[in-house]
Amino acid sequence: MADLSLSRIVLIWRSFRDVLGKNDLDLISAGVAFYGMFSIFPAFAASIAMFGIVADPVVIAEQLDLLRDVIPADVFTLFEAQIDRLLGAGATTLGWASFVSLAIALWSARAGVGAMLRGLNAIYAGQTRSGVRHAVTAFVMTVAMIGVALIALVVVVAAPIAIAFVPLASEWSGLIELIRWAVALFVLLAALGILYRYAPNTSPRSHWVTIGAFVAVCLWYIVSIAFSAYIANFGNYNQVYGSLGAVVALLMWFYLSAYLVLLGGALNVAIARTYP
């Protein structure tokens, strides 16, 4: 992409608008948000139970603080309360629940990832997969992304322990915080890399690192903060929906997140068309 002239930028923009115009991103994002809402809490239970095998699951609650200033306050409170409730359960309860909750979480998450697969496949103009192949692909990608998240969480836990053995480690608190944010960024980019590379049934496949992924992550961060500010200062979800206000805010946040992921895919397609 060495020749980034004004004419090229115009071509990318026109191609980008064309891709958006031919695909119903609103409807696809709504489907992904719906399945995502049903999968998130079973996923918490499964993650805590699985992570508890190798480390203290309280770490998950500690790392959740990274989202405090990004996601809506009601949504964060909802997440925090559920995680605290799960951590308050006995290890045996979590252990037995992990099998059921993991199955439910993977099935629900697979459906959400499957909806994202269909959306990205439509954007990339890929060939439609058969029902079985689509389900298997969605399941494998779901497991892969969960695996990336768990590995990243282990790194977040191990880094402060390793730094503690370094002289003057107490002065390196800023480095630990930087590592946490770097790992969070890596998880987002890795998840998008998996989606953009393997979701579309096309050949050749997309690169692991794409401009669309970086744009999607940056926009997600900005939109999430803006949406949080709107909910805190102008939104009246609790007044309109009562006790369901936090759930509605969560569903809307999932919708915006899914839309931005699809938007990043559309940008990748536009760039690929301009720079074949």
CYANA upper distance limits for C-alpha pairs under 8 A (distance plus 0.5 A):
  1 MET  CA    275 TYR  CA      7.39
  3 ASP  CA      8 ARG  CA      8.17
  4 LEU  CA      8 ARG  CA      6.39
  4 LEU  CA      9 ILE  CA      7.22
  5 SER  CA      9 ILE  CA      6.89
  6 LEU  CA     10 VAL  CA      6.75
  7 SER  CA     11 LEU  CA      6.75
  8 ARG  CA     12 ILE  CA      6.67
  8 ARG  CA    274 THR  CA      7.61
  9 ILE  CA     13 TRP  CA      6.64
 10 VAL  CA     14 ARG  CA      6.67
 11 LEU  CA     15 SER  CA      6.57
 11 LEU  CA    274 THR  CA      7.11
 12 ILE  CA     16 PHE  CA      6.43
 12 ILE  CA    270 ALA  CA      5.88
 12 ILE  CA    271 ILE  CA      6.29
 12 ILE  CA    273 ARG  CA      8.38
 12 ILE  CA    274 THR  CA      6.57
 13 TRP  CA     17 ARG  CA      6.71
 13 TRP  CA    270 ALA  CA      7.95
 14 ARG  CA     18 ASP  CA      6.66
 15 SER  CA     19 VAL  CA      6.74
 15 SER  CA    270 ALA  CA      5.50
 15 SER  CA    273 ARG  CA      7.98
 15 SER  CA    274 THR  CA      8.38
 16 PHE  CA     20 LEU  CA      6.82
 16 PHE  CA    266 ALA  CA      6.72
 16 PHE  CA    267 LEU  CA      6.34
 16 PHE  CA    269 VAL  CA      8.01
 16 PHE  CA    270 ALA  CA      5.44
 17 ARG  CA     21 GLY  CA      6.51
 18 ASP  CA     22 LYS  CA      6.85
 19 VAL  CA     23 ASN  CA      7.06
 19 VAL  CA    123 ILE  CA      7.00
 19 VAL  CA    266 ALA  CA      6.67
 19 VAL  CA    269 VAL  CA      8.27
 19 VAL  CA    270 ALA  CA      7.84
 20 LEU  CA     24 ASP  CA      7.96
 20 LEU  CA     25 LEU  CA      7.81
 20 LEU  CA    123 ILE  CA      8.42
 20 LEU  CA    263 LEU  CA      8.48
 20 LEU  CA    266 ALA  CA      7.34
 23 ASN  CA    122 ALA  CA      7.48
 23 ASN  CA    123 ILE  CA      7.01
 24 ASP  CA     28 ILE  CA      7.03
 25 LEU  CA     29 SER  CA      6.40
 25 LEU  CA    119 GLY  CA      7.82
 25 LEU  CA    259 TYR  CA      7.00
 25 LEU  CA    262 LEU  CA      7.50
 26 ASP  CA     30 ALA  CA      6.75
 26 ASP  CA    259 TYR  CA      7.54
 27 LEU  CA     31 GLY  CA      6.92
 28 ILE  CA     32 VAL  CA      6.86
 28 ILE  CA    115 ALA  CA      7.19
 28 ILE  CA    116 MET  CA      7.67
 28 ILE  CA    119 GLY  CA      6.52
 29 SER  CA     33 ALA  CA      6.59
 29 SER  CA    116 MET  CA      8.20
 29 SER  CA    255 TYR  CA      5.88
 29 SER  CA    256 LEU  CA      8.02
 29 SER  CA    258 ALA  CA      5.62
 29 SER  CA    259 TYR  CA      5.74
 29 SER  CA    262 LEU  CA      8.42
 30 ALA  CA     34 PHE  CA      6.66
 30 ALA  CA    255 TYR  CA      6.11
 31 GLY  CA     35 TYR  CA      6.92
 31 GLY  CA    112 GLY  CA      7.75
 31 GLY  CA    115 ALA  CA      6.96
 32 VAL  CA     36 GLY  CA      6.42
 32 VAL  CA    111 ALA  CA      8.45
 32 VAL  CA    112 GLY  CA      5.26
 32 VAL  CA    113 VAL  CA      7.61
 32 VAL  CA    115 ALA  CA      6.09
 32 VAL  CA    116 MET  CA      6.72
 32 VAL  CA    254 PHE  CA      8.22
 32 VAL  CA    255 TYR  CA      7.66
 32 VAL  CA    258 ALA  CA      7.04
 33 ALA  CA     37 MET  CA      6.58
 33 ALA  CA    112 GLY  CA      7.86
 33 ALA  CA    251 LEU  CA      6.46
 33 ALA  CA    252 MET  CA      8.10
 33 ALA  CA    254 PHE  CA      5.33
 33 ALA  CA    255 TYR  CA      5.38
 33 ALA  CA    258 ALA  CA      7.33
 34 PHE  CA     38 PHE  CA      7.29
 34 PHE  CA    112 GLY  CA      8.14
 34 PHE  CA    251 LEU  CA      7.44
 35 TYR  CA     39 SER  CA      6.83
 35 TYR  CA    108 SER  CA      6.52
 35 TYR  CA    109 ALA  CA      7.24
 35 TYR  CA    111 ALA  CA      6.80
 35 TYR  CA    112 GLY  CA      5.25
 36 GLY  CA     40 ILE  CA      6.56
 36 GLY  CA    108 SER  CA      7.71
 36 GLY  CA    109 ALA  CA      6.79
 36 GLY  CA    112 GLY  CA      6.10
 36 GLY  CA    254 PHE  CA      7.54
 37 MET  CA     41 PHE  CA      8.37
 37 MET  CA    250 LEU  CA      7.88
 37 MET  CA    251 LEU  CA      6.80
 37 MET  CA    254 PHE  CA      7.96
 38 PHE  CA     42 PRO  CA      8.32
 38 PHE  CA    108 SER  CA      7.04
 39 SER  CA     43 ALA  CA      6.44
 39 SER  CA    104 ILE  CA      7.90
 39 SER  CA    105 ALA  CA      5.52
 39 SER  CA    106 LEU  CA      8.15
 39 SER  CA    108 SER  CA      5.49
 39 SER  CA    109 ALA  CA      5.91
 40 ILE  CA     44 PHE  CA      6.80
 40 ILE  CA    105 ALA  CA      7.74
 40 ILE  CA    109 ALA  CA      8.39
 41 PHE  CA     45 ALA  CA      7.02
 41 PHE  CA     82 GLN  CA      7.98
 41 PHE  CA    105 ALA  CA      8.39
 42 PRO  CA     46 ALA  CA      6.72
 42 PRO  CA    101 SER  CA      5.59
 42 PRO  CA    102 LEU  CA      7.30
 42 PRO  CA    104 ILE  CA      7.11
 42 PRO  CA    105 ALA  CA      5.55
 43 ALA  CA     47 SER  CA      6.43
 43 ALA  CA    101 SER  CA      7.46
 43 ALA  CA    102 LEU  CA      7.07
 43 ALA  CA    105 ALA  CA      5.42
 43 ALA  CA    106 LEU  CA      8.10
 44 PHE  CA     48 ILE  CA      6.58
 44 PHE  CA     83 ILE  CA      7.40
 45 ALA  CA     49 ALA  CA      6.71
 45 ALA  CA     83 ILE  CA      8.27
 45 ALA  CA     86 LEU  CA      7.04
 45 ALA  CA     94 LEU  CA      7.67
 45 ALA  CA     97 ALA  CA      8.01
 45 ALA  CA     98 SER  CA      7.07
 45 ALA  CA    101 SER  CA      6.90
 45 ALA  CA    102 LEU  CA      8.16
 46 ALA  CA     50 MET  CA      6.54
 46 ALA  CA     97 ALA  CA      8.05
 46 ALA  CA     98 SER  CA      5.30
 46 ALA  CA     99 PHE  CA      8.05
 46 ALA  CA    101 SER  CA      6.09
 46 ALA  CA    102 LEU  CA      5.38
 46 ALA  CA    105 ALA  CA      7.93
 47 SER  CA     51 PHE  CA      6.31
 47 SER  CA    102 LEU  CA      8.48
 47 SER  CA    150 LEU  CA      8.39
 48 ILE  CA     52 GLY  CA      6.38
 48 ILE  CA     57 PRO  CA      5.99
 48 ILE  CA     60 ILE  CA      7.79
 48 ILE  CA     86 LEU  CA      8.28
 48 ILE  CA     87 LEU  CA      8.23
 48 ILE  CA     94 LEU  CA      8.24
 49 ALA  CA     53 ILE  CA      7.49
 49 ALA  CA     57 PRO  CA      8.06
 49 ALA  CA     91 ALA  CA      8.28
 49 ALA  CA     94 LEU  CA      5.90
 49 ALA  CA     95 GLY  CA      6.22
 49 ALA  CA     97 ALA  CA      8.37
 49 ALA  CA     98 SER  CA      6.12
 50 MET  CA     54 VAL  CA      8.35
 50 MET  CA     98 SER  CA      7.69
 51 PHE  CA     55 ALA  CA      6.56
 51 PHE  CA     56 ASP  CA      7.84
 51 PHE  CA     57 PRO  CA      6.39
 51 PHE  CA    150 LEU  CA      7.92
 52 GLY  CA     56 ASP  CA      5.94
 52 GLY  CA     57 PRO  CA      5.41
 57 PRO  CA     61 ALA  CA      8.10
 57 PRO  CA     87 LEU  CA      7.83
 58 VAL  CA     62 GLU  CA      7.07
 58 VAL  CA     87 LEU  CA      7.43
 59 VAL  CA     63 GLN  CA      6.69
 59 VAL  CA    157 VAL  CA      7.82
 60 ILE  CA     64 LEU  CA      6.74
 60 ILE  CA    153 LEU  CA      8.32
 61 ALA  CA     65 ASP  CA      7.76
 61 ALA  CA     80 GLU  CA      7.63
 61 ALA  CA     83 ILE  CA      7.14
 61 ALA  CA     84 ASP  CA      7.98
 64 LEU  CA     68 ARG  CA      7.68
 64 LEU  CA     80 GLU  CA      8.20
 66 LEU  CA     70 VAL  CA      8.25
 66 LEU  CA    181 TRP  CA      8.19
 67 LEU  CA     71 ILE  CA      6.34
 67 LEU  CA     76 PHE  CA      7.86
 68 ARG  CA     72 PRO  CA      8.39
 68 ARG  CA     73 ALA  CA      7.61
 68 ARG  CA     76 PHE  CA      6.78
 69 ASP  CA    225 ILE  CA      7.53
 70 VAL  CA    221 TYR  CA      7.35
 70 VAL  CA    224 SER  CA      6.12
 70 VAL  CA    225 ILE  CA      5.35
 70 VAL  CA    228 SER  CA      7.36
 71 ILE  CA     75 VAL  CA      7.22
 71 ILE  CA     76 PHE  CA      6.93
 71 ILE  CA    224 SER  CA      6.06
 71 ILE  CA    225 ILE  CA      6.85
 71 ILE  CA    227 PHE  CA      8.15
 71 ILE  CA    228 SER  CA      6.14
 71 ILE  CA    253 TRP  CA      8.39
 72 PRO  CA     76 PHE  CA      6.74
 72 PRO  CA    224 SER  CA      7.98
 72 PRO  CA    225 ILE  CA      8.15
 72 PRO  CA    227 PHE  CA      7.27
 72 PRO  CA    228 SER  CA      4.50
 72 PRO  CA    229 ALA  CA      7.94
 72 PRO  CA    231 ILE  CA      7.09
 72 PRO  CA    232 ALA  CA      7.98
 72 PRO  CA    249 ALA  CA      7.93
 73 ALA  CA     77 THR  CA      6.59
 73 ALA  CA    228 SER  CA      7.21
 73 ALA  CA    232 ALA  CA      7.82
 74 ASP  CA     78 LEU  CA      6.66
 74 ASP  CA    245 GLY  CA      8.47
 74 ASP  CA    246 ALA  CA      5.63
 74 ASP  CA    249 ALA  CA      7.92
 75 VAL  CA     79 PHE  CA      6.74
 75 VAL  CA    246 ALA  CA      6.17
 75 VAL  CA    247 VAL  CA      7.87
 75 VAL  CA    249 ALA  CA      7.16
 75 VAL  CA    250 LEU  CA      6.11
 76 PHE  CA     80 GLU  CA      6.46
 77 THR  CA     81 ALA  CA      6.44
 78 LEU  CA     82 GLN  CA      6.81
 78 LEU  CA    246 ALA  CA      7.54
 79 PHE  CA     83 ILE  CA      6.68
 80 GLU  CA     84 ASP  CA      6.55
 81 ALA  CA     85 ARG  CA      6.60
 82 GLN  CA     86 LEU  CA      6.73
 83 ILE  CA     87 LEU  CA      6.55
 84 ASP  CA     88 GLY  CA      6.51
 85 ARG  CA     89 ALA  CA      7.11
 86 LEU  CA     94 LEU  CA      7.93
 89 ALA  CA     93 THR  CA      6.79
 89 ALA  CA     94 LEU  CA      7.19
 90 GLY  CA     94 LEU  CA      6.90
 91 ALA  CA     95 GLY  CA      6.42
 92 THR  CA     96 TRP  CA      6.69
 93 THR  CA     97 ALA  CA      6.46
 94 LEU  CA     98 SER  CA      6.35
 95 GLY  CA     99 PHE  CA      8.01
 96 TRP  CA    100 VAL  CA      8.07
 97 ALA  CA    101 SER  CA      6.27
 98 SER  CA    102 LEU  CA      5.94
 99 PHE  CA    103 ALA  CA      6.73
100 VAL  CA    104 ILE  CA      6.74
101 SER  CA    105 ALA  CA      6.29
102 LEU  CA    106 LEU  CA      6.39
103 ALA  CA    107 TRP  CA      6.58
104 ILE  CA    108 SER  CA      6.52
105 ALA  CA    109 ALA  CA      6.21
106 LEU  CA    110 ARG  CA      6.12
106 LEU  CA    139 PHE  CA      7.76
106 LEU  CA    142 THR  CA      7.56
106 LEU  CA    143 VAL  CA      8.07
107 TRP  CA    111 ALA  CA      6.79
107 TRP  CA    139 PHE  CA      8.24
108 SER  CA    112 GLY  CA      6.87
109 ALA  CA    113 VAL  CA      6.48
109 ALA  CA    142 THR  CA      7.19
110 ARG  CA    114 GLY  CA      6.23
110 ARG  CA    135 ALA  CA      8.01
110 ARG  CA    138 ALA  CA      5.92
110 ARG  CA    139 PHE  CA      5.67
110 ARG  CA    142 THR  CA      6.38
111 ALA  CA    115 ALA  CA      6.73
111 ALA  CA    138 ALA  CA      7.95
112 GLY  CA    116 MET  CA      6.91
113 VAL  CA    117 LEU  CA      6.53
113 VAL  CA    138 ALA  CA      6.30
113 VAL  CA    139 PHE  CA      8.49
113 VAL  CA    141 MET  CA      8.21
113 VAL  CA    142 THR  CA      7.15
114 GLY  CA    118 ARG  CA      6.81
114 GLY  CA    134 HIS  CA      7.68
114 GLY  CA    135 ALA  CA      7.48
114 GLY  CA    138 ALA  CA      5.61
115 ALA  CA    119 GLY  CA      6.80
116 MET  CA    120 LEU  CA      6.60
116 MET  CA    199 ALA  CA      8.34
116 MET  CA    258 ALA  CA      8.24
116 MET  CA    262 LEU  CA      8.33
117 LEU  CA    121 ASN  CA      6.35
117 LEU  CA    138 ALA  CA      7.65
117 LEU  CA    195 LEU  CA      8.07
117 LEU  CA    199 ALA  CA      5.38
117 LEU  CA    200 PRO  CA      7.25
118 ARG  CA    122 ALA  CA      6.58
118 ARG  CA    199 ALA  CA      8.27
118 ARG  CA    200 PRO  CA      8.44
119 GLY  CA    123 ILE  CA      6.77
119 GLY  CA    262 LEU  CA      7.61
120 LEU  CA    124 TYR  CA      6.53
120 LEU  CA    196 TYR  CA      7.98
120 LEU  CA    199 ALA  CA      6.82
120 LEU  CA    200 PRO  CA      6.27
120 LEU  CA    262 LEU  CA      6.88
120 LEU  CA    265 GLY  CA      7.04
121 ASN  CA    125 ALA  CA      6.34
121 ASN  CA    126 GLY  CA      5.54
121 ASN  CA    127 GLN  CA      7.92
121 ASN  CA    128 THR  CA      8.05
121 ASN  CA    199 ALA  CA      6.78
121 ASN  CA    200 PRO  CA      4.63
121 ASN  CA    201 ASN  CA      6.69
122 ALA  CA    126 GLY  CA      6.78
122 ALA  CA    200 PRO  CA      8.23
123 ILE  CA    262 LEU  CA      8.47
123 ILE  CA    265 GLY  CA      7.63
123 ILE  CA    266 ALA  CA      6.62
123 ILE  CA    269 VAL  CA      7.98
124 TYR  CA    200 PRO  CA      6.57
124 TYR  CA    202 THR  CA      7.94
124 TYR  CA    265 GLY  CA      8.17
124 TYR  CA    266 ALA  CA      7.99
124 TYR  CA    269 VAL  CA      6.69
125 ALA  CA    200 PRO  CA      8.24
125 ALA  CA    202 THR  CA      8.20
126 GLY  CA    200 PRO  CA      6.10
126 GLY  CA    201 ASN  CA      5.21
126 GLY  CA    202 THR  CA      5.46
127 GLN  CA    201 ASN  CA      6.10
127 GLN  CA    202 THR  CA      7.37
128 THR  CA    201 ASN  CA      7.67
129 ARG  CA    133 ARG  CA      6.52
129 ARG  CA    134 HIS  CA      5.94
129 ARG  CA    201 ASN  CA      7.84
130 SER  CA    134 HIS  CA      6.37
131 GLY  CA    135 ALA  CA      6.71
132 VAL  CA    136 VAL  CA      6.67
133 ARG  CA    137 THR  CA      6.49
134 HIS  CA    138 ALA  CA      6.60
135 ALA  CA    139 PHE  CA      6.60
136 VAL  CA    140 VAL  CA      6.62
137 THR  CA    141 MET  CA      6.63
137 THR  CA    199 ALA  CA      8.48
138 ALA  CA    142 THR  CA      6.56
139 PHE  CA    143 VAL  CA      6.77
140 VAL  CA    144 ALA  CA      6.62
141 MET  CA    145 MET  CA      6.66
141 MET  CA    194 ILE  CA      7.76
141 MET  CA    195 LEU  CA      8.10
142 THR  CA    146 ILE  CA      6.72
143 VAL  CA    147 GLY  CA      6.51
144 ALA  CA    148 VAL  CA      6.77
145 MET  CA    149 ALA  CA      6.82
145 MET  CA    190 ALA  CA      8.33
145 MET  CA    191 ALA  CA      6.13
145 MET  CA    194 ILE  CA      8.06
146 ILE  CA    150 LEU  CA      6.74
147 GLY  CA    151 ILE  CA      6.61
148 VAL  CA    152 ALA  CA      6.59
148 VAL  CA    187 VAL  CA      7.10
148 VAL  CA    190 ALA  CA      7.93
148 VAL  CA    191 ALA  CA      8.11
149 ALA  CA    153 LEU  CA      6.69
149 ALA  CA    187 VAL  CA      6.52
150 LEU  CA    154 VAL  CA      6.82
151 ILE  CA    155 VAL  CA      6.89
152 ALA  CA    156 VAL  CA      6.78
152 ALA  CA    183 VAL  CA      6.68
152 ALA  CA    184 ALA  CA      8.32
152 ALA  CA    187 VAL  CA      7.34
153 LEU  CA    157 VAL  CA      6.83
154 VAL  CA    158 ALA  CA      6.57
155 VAL  CA    159 ALA  CA      6.40
155 VAL  CA    183 VAL  CA      8.37
156 VAL  CA    160 PRO  CA      7.78
156 VAL  CA    179 ILE  CA      7.70
156 VAL  CA    180 ARG  CA      6.56
156 VAL  CA    183 VAL  CA      7.61
157 VAL  CA    161 ILE  CA      7.57
158 ALA  CA    162 ALA  CA      6.70
159 ALA  CA    163 ILE  CA      6.65
159 ALA  CA    176 ILE  CA      7.76
159 ALA  CA    179 ILE  CA      8.25
160 PRO  CA    164 ALA  CA      6.56
160 PRO  CA    176 ILE  CA      6.72
161 ILE  CA    165 PHE  CA      7.65
162 ALA  CA    166 VAL  CA      7.78
163 ILE  CA    169 ALA  CA      6.43
163 ILE  CA    172 TRP  CA      8.38
164 ALA  CA    169 ALA  CA      5.89
164 ALA  CA    170 SER  CA      8.13
165 PHE  CA    169 ALA  CA      7.59
168 LEU  CA    172 TRP  CA      7.74
169 ALA  CA    173 SER  CA      7.99
172 TRP  CA    176 ILE  CA      7.16
173 SER  CA    177 GLU  CA      6.98
174 GLY  CA    178 LEU  CA      6.66
175 LEU  CA    179 ILE  CA      6.63
176 ILE  CA    180 ARG  CA      6.85
177 GLU  CA    181 TRP  CA      6.98
178 LEU  CA    182 ALA  CA      6.53
179 ILE  CA    183 VAL  CA      6.50
180 ARG  CA    184 ALA  CA      6.73
181 TRP  CA    185 LEU  CA      6.64
182 ALA  CA    186 PHE  CA      6.61
183 VAL  CA    187 VAL  CA      6.66
184 ALA  CA    188 LEU  CA      6.93
185 LEU  CA    189 LEU  CA      6.67
186 PHE  CA    190 ALA  CA      6.31
187 VAL  CA    191 ALA  CA      6.52
188 LEU  CA    192 LEU  CA      6.74
188 LEU  CA    217 VAL  CA      7.47
189 LEU  CA    193 GLY  CA      6.38
189 LEU  CA    209 VAL  CA      8.14
189 LEU  CA    213 ALA  CA      6.81
189 LEU  CA    214 PHE  CA      7.70
189 LEU  CA    217 VAL  CA      7.81
190 ALA  CA    194 ILE  CA      6.71
190 ALA  CA    208 TRP  CA      8.44
191 ALA  CA    195 LEU  CA      6.79
192 LEU  CA    196 TYR  CA      6.41
192 LEU  CA    213 ALA  CA      6.47
192 LEU  CA    261 VAL  CA      8.05
193 GLY  CA    197 ARG  CA      6.43
193 GLY  CA    207 HIS  CA      8.09
193 GLY  CA    208 TRP  CA      5.37
193 GLY  CA    209 VAL  CA      6.53
193 GLY  CA    210 THR  CA      8.02
193 GLY  CA    213 ALA  CA      7.54
194 ILE  CA    198 TYR  CA      6.41
194 ILE  CA    199 ALA  CA      8.07
194 ILE  CA    208 TRP  CA      7.64
195 LEU  CA    199 ALA  CA      5.58
196 TYR  CA    200 PRO  CA      7.37
196 TYR  CA    206 SER  CA      6.85
196 TYR  CA    208 TRP  CA      8.26
196 TYR  CA    265 GLY  CA      7.04
197 ARG  CA    205 ARG  CA      6.07
197 ARG  CA    206 SER  CA      5.21
197 ARG  CA    207 HIS  CA      6.87
197 ARG  CA    208 TRP  CA      6.89
198 TYR  CA    205 ARG  CA      7.66
198 TYR  CA    206 SER  CA      8.44
200 PRO  CA    205 ARG  CA      8.43
206 SER  CA    210 THR  CA      8.36
209 VAL  CA    213 ALA  CA      7.52
210 THR  CA    214 PHE  CA      7.28
210 THR  CA    268 ASN  CA      7.51
211 ILE  CA    215 VAL  CA      6.67
211 ILE  CA    264 GLY  CA      8.35
211 ILE  CA    267 LEU  CA      8.30
211 ILE  CA    268 ASN  CA      7.26
212 GLY  CA    216 ALA  CA      6.45
212 GLY  CA    263 LEU  CA      8.22
212 GLY  CA    264 GLY  CA      4.58
212 GLY  CA    265 GLY  CA      6.43
212 GLY  CA    266 ALA  CA      8.16
212 GLY  CA    267 LEU  CA      5.94
212 GLY  CA    268 ASN  CA      5.67
213 ALA  CA    217 VAL  CA      6.68
213 ALA  CA    261 VAL  CA      8.19
213 ALA  CA    264 GLY  CA      6.25
213 ALA  CA    265 GLY  CA      8.09
214 PHE  CA    218 CYS  CA      6.67
215 VAL  CA    219 LEU  CA      6.50
215 VAL  CA    264 GLY  CA      6.84
216 ALA  CA    220 TRP  CA      6.38
216 ALA  CA    260 LEU  CA      6.03
216 ALA  CA    261 VAL  CA      6.23
216 ALA  CA    263 LEU  CA      7.50
216 ALA  CA    264 GLY  CA      5.53
217 VAL  CA    221 TYR  CA      6.75
218 CYS  CA    222 ILE  CA      6.85
219 LEU  CA    223 VAL  CA      6.31
219 LEU  CA    260 LEU  CA      7.58
220 TRP  CA    224 SER  CA      6.30
220 TRP  CA    256 LEU  CA      8.49
220 TRP  CA    257 SER  CA      6.76
220 TRP  CA    260 LEU  CA      7.03
221 TYR  CA    225 ILE  CA      6.79
222 ILE  CA    226 ALA  CA      6.63
223 VAL  CA    227 PHE  CA      6.38
223 VAL  CA    256 LEU  CA      8.37
224 SER  CA    228 SER  CA      6.56
224 SER  CA    253 TRP  CA      7.81
225 ILE  CA    229 ALA  CA      6.68
226 ALA  CA    230 TYR  CA      6.64
227 PHE  CA    231 ILE  CA      6.65
227 PHE  CA    253 TRP  CA      8.28
228 SER  CA    232 ALA  CA      6.63
229 ALA  CA    233 ASN  CA      6.53
229 ALA  CA    234 PHE  CA      8.41
230 TYR  CA    234 PHE  CA      5.66
230 TYR  CA    235 GLY  CA      6.21
231 ILE  CA    235 GLY  CA      4.70
231 ILE  CA    236 ASN  CA      7.68
231 ILE  CA    237 TYR  CA      8.14
236 ASN  CA    240 VAL  CA      6.73
237 TYR  CA    241 TYR  CA      6.15
237 TYR  CA    242 GLY  CA      7.76
237 TYR  CA    245 GLY  CA      5.23
237 TYR  CA    246 ALA  CA      7.97
237 TYR  CA    248 VAL  CA      7.84
237 TYR  CA    249 ALA  CA      7.69
238 ASN  CA    242 GLY  CA      5.08
238 ASN  CA    243 SER  CA      6.94
238 ASN  CA    244 LEU  CA      7.54
238 ASN  CA    245 GLY  CA      4.86
238 ASN  CA    246 ALA  CA      7.76
239 GLN  CA    245 GLY  CA      8.16
240 VAL  CA    245 GLY  CA      7.93
241 TYR  CA    245 GLY  CA      5.50
241 TYR  CA    248 VAL  CA      8.28
244 LEU  CA    248 VAL  CA      6.71
245 GLY  CA    249 ALA  CA      6.67
246 ALA  CA    250 LEU  CA      6.61
247 VAL  CA    251 LEU  CA      6.69
248 VAL  CA    252 MET  CA      6.67
249 ALA  CA    253 TRP  CA      6.62
250 LEU  CA    254 PHE  CA      6.68
251 LEU  CA    255 TYR  CA      6.70
252 MET  CA    256 LEU  CA      6.76
253 TRP  CA    257 SER  CA      6.65
254 PHE  CA    258 ALA  CA      6.60
255 TYR  CA    259 TYR  CA      6.63
256 LEU  CA    260 LEU  CA      6.79
257 SER  CA    261 VAL  CA      6.92
258 ALA  CA    262 LEU  CA      6.88
259 TYR  CA    263 LEU  CA      6.58
260 LEU  CA    264 GLY  CA      6.67
261 VAL  CA    265 GLY  CA      6.98
262 LEU  CA    266 ALA  CA      6.76
263 LEU  CA    267 LEU  CA      6.83
264 GLY  CA    268 ASN  CA      6.86
265 GLY  CA    269 VAL  CA      6.89
266 ALA  CA    270 ALA  CA      6.77
267 LEU  CA    271 ILE  CA      6.69
268 ASN  CA    272 ALA  CA      6.58
269 VAL  CA    273 ARG  CA      6.68
270 ALA  CA    274 THR  CA      6.85
271 ILE  CA    275 TYR  CA      6.46
272 ALA  CA    276 PRO  CA      5.86
